[in-house]
Amino acid sequence: MSIFEKRGNGALQANGFTVNGATSDIHITTHGSDWYWAVCAVMTVATFAFAGLAQTKPRQQRIFHYITAAITMVAAIAYFTMGSNLGFTPIAANPQRNNPKVHGVYRQIFYVRYIDWVITTPLLLMDLLLTAAMPWPTVLFVILVDEVMIITGLVGALVYSNYKWGYFAFGNAALFYIVYVLVWEARKHANAMGKDVGKAFLICGSLTTVLWILYPIAWGVCEGGNVISPDSEAVFYGILDLFAKPVFGALLIWGHRGIDPARLGLHIHDYDEKDQAIHGNGHSNGANGYDGNGTNGNVGNVATTV
């Protein structure tokens, strides 16, 4: 008996396994719920840690702390939901198997996991691509491809027929492109920004690449192939998420400890800072700049970063 059972973990009994008239007979047990609660706790602690570390930096240098804290915050809510035995729908298992651990008609599919990923994976990519100082058009396009990867995974998980493997193929194609950008383009860009930037990106980018390649394997044996039990699914995805989010975040923030975001093209102004693009100092700041008296200035040679 687990500590949660001793203290009355009644999530499975309270929320049940019937949704929209169908009942999941292939579902998590209390052990799976316990694991989801444990991961939720780690994500919550990591969120407070990252947000707390942000307070040790000037406001202009907190962007990576905030992005990373947002990742674990969303994940904590998702794992709270799964630990509570919520955010799922029963989907007819295909194929049906004789293994007692996955024998049944309807498998429990946690769609809340994909809601988590559709928010957190773009933030993870922003952490990496901003570290590499990649151009904004590239960042936005890679994020779009990432959304395609997550949505096709969700649709495939909710499809009963073998057409789900078509969505699986679309998702893997999107993943291939993301891996290409991380391994080739972004890595070269990060190295050009300096050894410390290149090292930070190499560590975090390599970790992300390896982990993200494992996610389709998890999908194939869980939602896709109905090979392993929902409890084993919880452990598989949970371990991947722990490394992909709190561990990744800790490594990223450590790697950024001596890197000013301005070096990466992130010129962030504080709210109590006078922006030279608005408050002139008597000299022109741009082609149509204004001097300190509010009159038109001459054409300047140095543009102000914003």
VOGU-3710 file (C-alpha; in Angstrom, 3 decimals, decimal comma):
1> msifekrgng> 0,000/0,000/0,000  1,424/3,385/-1,021  1,592/6,473/1,158  -1,129/8,012/-1,018  -3,450/5,075/-0,361  -2,802/5,341/3,386  -3,740/8,984/3,259  -6,746/8,289/1,116  -5,856/8,856/-2,540  -9,391/8,514/-3,806
11> alqangftvn> -8,912/10,172/-7,187  -9,742/7,043/-9,162  -12,899/6,396/-7,180  -13,952/10,035/-7,089  -13,592/10,743/-10,800  -14,122/7,291/-12,298  -13,306/6,033/-15,782  -16,537/6,758/-17,658  -16,557/9,691/-20,087  -19,263/10,431/-22,682
21> gatsdihitt> -20,921/7,088/-22,060  -17,794/4,951/-22,556  -15,725/3,376/-19,794  -11,963/2,833/-19,954  -11,166/-0,730/-18,923  -7,474/-0,241/-19,747  -6,579/2,498/-17,291  -4,172/3,637/-14,609  -4,239/2,150/-11,130  -3,434/3,898/-7,870
31> hgsdwywavc> 0,235/3,301/-8,649  -0,062/5,338/-11,834  -1,932/8,077/-9,999  0,745/8,135/-7,283  3,435/8,566/-9,930  1,584/11,416/-11,614  1,248/13,186/-8,257  4,993/12,735/-7,621  5,885/14,247/-10,992  3,439/17,096/-10,301
41> avmtvatfaf> 5,303/17,801/-7,060  8,678/17,927/-8,843  7,306/20,249/-11,527  5,840/22,532/-8,859  9,080/22,745/-6,888  11,010/23,407/-10,108  8,616/26,228/-10,998  9,208/28,003/-7,695  12,965/27,394/-7,995  13,200/28,877/-11,494
51> aglaqtkprq> 10,952/31,820/-10,580  12,994/32,406/-7,431  16,276/32,353/-9,335  14,815/34,967/-11,666  14,710/37,394/-8,748  18,491/37,210/-8,469  18,844/38,714/-11,948  18,065/42,198/-13,268  14,648/42,300/-14,900  16,237/42,666/-18,333
61> qrifhyitaa> 17,988/39,293/-17,875  15,109/37,104/-16,664  13,659/35,973/-19,973  15,064/32,427/-19,838  14,089/32,040/-16,179  10,519/33,064/-16,948  10,200/30,830/-20,017  11,572/27,847/-18,103  9,338/28,485/-15,076  6,333/28,687/-17,408
71> itmvaaiayf> 7,212/25,270/-18,848  7,237/23,503/-15,485  4,185/25,449/-14,257  2,047/24,213/-17,157  3,436/20,697/-16,718  2,583/20,760/-12,994  -1,055/21,533/-13,812  -1,161/18,772/-16,430  0,272/16,209/-14,013  -2,124/17,368/-11,290
81> tmgsnlgftp> -4,933/16,668/-13,742  -3,654/13,203/-14,653  -2,963/12,347/-11,013  -6,577/13,307/-10,307  -7,685/10,868/-13,040  -9,066/13,691/-15,166  -8,350/15,054/-18,651  -8,777/11,716/-20,438  -11,190/10,041/-22,818  -11,778/6,325/-23,541
91> iaanpqrnnp> -10,685/5,276/-27,045  -11,240/1,796/-28,477  -7,943/-0,088/-28,266  -6,365/-1,034/-31,589  -5,000/-3,627/-31,617  -6,635/-5,457/-28,714  -4,201/-7,721/-26,907  -4,341/-10,791/-24,688  -1,851/-9,419/-22,164  -3,879/-8,960/-18,948
101> kvhgvyrqif> -2,285/-5,538/-18,365  -3,636/-4,172/-21,655  -6,574/-6,488/-22,237  -9,842/-4,666/-22,761  -11,954/-2,685/-25,184  -11,303/0,979/-24,312  -7,934/2,459/-23,409  -7,600/5,600/-21,302  -6,069/8,393/-23,415  -4,927/11,507/-21,540
111> yvryidwvit> -5,568/14,361/-23,958  -4,440/16,814/-21,267  -0,898/15,581/-21,927  -1,104/17,069/-25,422  -2,553/20,324/-24,108  0,567/20,494/-21,935  2,849/19,787/-24,897  1,153/22,243/-27,252  2,097/24,983/-24,765  5,400/23,755/-23,333
121> tplllmdlll> 7,216/22,396/-26,386  7,163/25,783/-28,200  8,539/27,345/-25,002  11,292/24,722/-24,874  12,185/25,500/-28,466  12,173/29,222/-27,699  14,642/28,581/-24,870  16,946/26,787/-27,288  16,535/28,917/-30,399  16,848/32,197/-28,506
131> taampwptvl> 19,978/30,810/-26,860  21,347/30,198/-30,354  20,263/33,733/-31,397  18,344/32,301/-34,331  16,438/34,762/-36,570  12,814/35,322/-35,590  11,365/33,976/-38,875  13,176/30,688/-38,222  11,996/30,588/-34,605  8,364/31,146/-35,615
141> fvilvdevmi> 8,469/28,558/-38,399  10,047/25,901/-36,175  7,369/26,558/-33,548  4,670/26,110/-36,215  6,207/22,791/-37,244  6,319/21,793/-33,587  2,593/22,536/-33,212  1,943/20,315/-36,234  3,911/17,540/-34,520  1,895/17,771/-31,296
151> itglvgalvy> -1,526/18,119/-32,929  -0,958/15,164/-35,254  0,092/13,123/-32,228  -3,139/14,056/-30,450  -5,333/13,318/-33,456  -3,594/9,989/-33,975  -4,107/9,057/-30,318  -7,845/9,738/-30,645  -8,248/7,721/-33,865  -9,298/4,064/-33,576
161> snykwgyfaf> -8,435/2,861/-37,085  -4,973/2,276/-38,524  -5,171/5,743/-40,079  -3,643/6,891/-36,780  -0,294/5,743/-38,121  -0,624/8,269/-40,926  -0,789/11,041/-38,319  2,148/9,372/-36,577  4,124/9,657/-39,825  3,241/13,359/-40,200
171> gnaalfyivy> 4,384/13,965/-36,630  7,679/12,166/-37,195  8,318/14,188/-40,351  7,830/17,369/-38,326  10,134/16,015/-35,625  12,797/15,243/-38,227  12,812/18,874/-39,334  13,040/20,149/-35,751  15,944/17,816/-35,017  17,682/19,013/-38,194
181> vlvwearkha> 17,397/22,648/-37,098  18,689/21,890/-33,595  21,549/19,627/-34,658  22,726/21,623/-37,669  21,545/25,212/-38,086  21,018/26,273/-34,472  24,184/24,533/-33,252  26,324/26,381/-35,822  24,608/29,665/-34,962  25,197/29,156/-31,225
191> namgkdvgka> 28,880/28,347/-31,737  29,278/31,577/-33,690  27,974/33,521/-30,674  30,821/32,398/-28,437  32,161/29,332/-26,651  29,951/29,770/-23,585  26,809/30,125/-25,708  27,840/27,170/-27,861  28,436/25,008/-24,782  25,099/25,924/-23,186
201> flicgslttv> 23,266/25,144/-26,410  25,177/21,905/-27,028  24,285/20,493/-23,597  20,620/21,507/-23,637  20,106/20,936/-27,351  21,632/17,448/-27,216  19,477/16,511/-24,233  16,337/17,745/-25,983  17,174/15,995/-29,253  17,731/12,601/-27,600
211> lwilypiawg> 14,623/12,878/-25,439  12,341/14,060/-28,236  13,391/11,095/-30,385  12,202/8,819/-27,570  8,718/10,361/-27,398  7,497/8,739/-30,662  8,675/5,383/-29,283  6,581/6,009/-26,163  3,605/6,955/-28,354  4,017/3,809/-30,424
221> vceggnvisp> 3,889/1,445/-27,439  1,238/3,424/-25,541  -1,518/5,262/-27,415  -0,565/3,837/-30,800  0,136/0,139/-30,303  -1,489/-0,566/-26,909  1,615/-2,561/-25,947  2,281/-1,400/-22,375  -0,121/-0,623/-19,555  -1,268/2,912/-18,676
231> dseavfygil> 0,790/2,695/-15,462  3,911/1,934/-17,501  2,885/4,719/-19,884  2,787/7,105/-16,915  6,337/6,132/-15,926  7,673/6,283/-19,509  6,267/9,727/-20,299  6,911/10,984/-16,771  10,632/10,189/-16,877  10,940/11,814/-20,293
241> dlfakpvfga> 9,121/14,928/-19,075  11,245/15,169/-15,917  14,422/15,219/-17,985  12,912/17,397/-20,736  11,617/20,090/-18,363  13,086/20,448/-14,835  16,480/18,916/-15,686  16,617/20,773/-19,002  15,630/24,004/-17,251  18,290/23,648/-14,578
251> lliwghrgid> 20,987/23,005/-17,191  19,806/25,905/-19,336  19,753/28,431/-16,497  23,156/27,228/-15,328  24,495/27,633/-18,847  23,099/31,179/-19,021  24,583/32,286/-15,688  27,233/34,433/-17,382  25,450/35,258/-20,633  23,771/38,626/-21,072
261> parlglhihd> 20,645/38,225/-23,252  21,752/41,370/-25,114  24,575/39,296/-26,603  21,914/37,114/-28,184  20,093/40,050/-29,754  17,568/40,278/-26,911  17,698/43,976/-26,036  15,090/44,173/-23,290  14,167/47,500/-21,688  13,047/47,808/-18,095
271> ydekdqaihg> 9,801/49,675/-17,429  11,566/52,412/-15,464  14,339/52,816/-18,033  14,399/55,738/-20,431  14,256/54,367/-23,944  16,532/56,435/-26,162  14,182/55,767/-29,070  11,567/57,841/-27,231  13,490/60,134/-24,888  16,095/61,897/-27,002
281> nghsngangy> 19,248/63,340/-25,467  19,655/66,226/-27,882  21,011/64,029/-30,667  19,215/62,267/-33,477  18,658/58,552/-32,953  17,447/57,550/-36,394  16,509/58,648/-39,824  13,416/60,429/-38,530  14,580/60,911/-34,937  13,734/63,696/-32,558
291> dgngtngnvg> 16,048/65,760/-30,433  15,657/66,433/-26,741  13,334/69,366/-27,411  10,887/67,306/-29,448  11,962/68,800/-32,774  13,027/66,856/-35,797  16,661/65,819/-35,626  19,140/65,231/-38,380  19,661/61,854/-39,926  21,631/59,741/-37,490
301> nvattv> 24,230/57,120/-38,192  23,577/54,839/-35,228  20,277/53,028/-34,803  18,890/52,397/-31,357  18,195/48,797/-30,385  14,779/48,090/-29,005
//
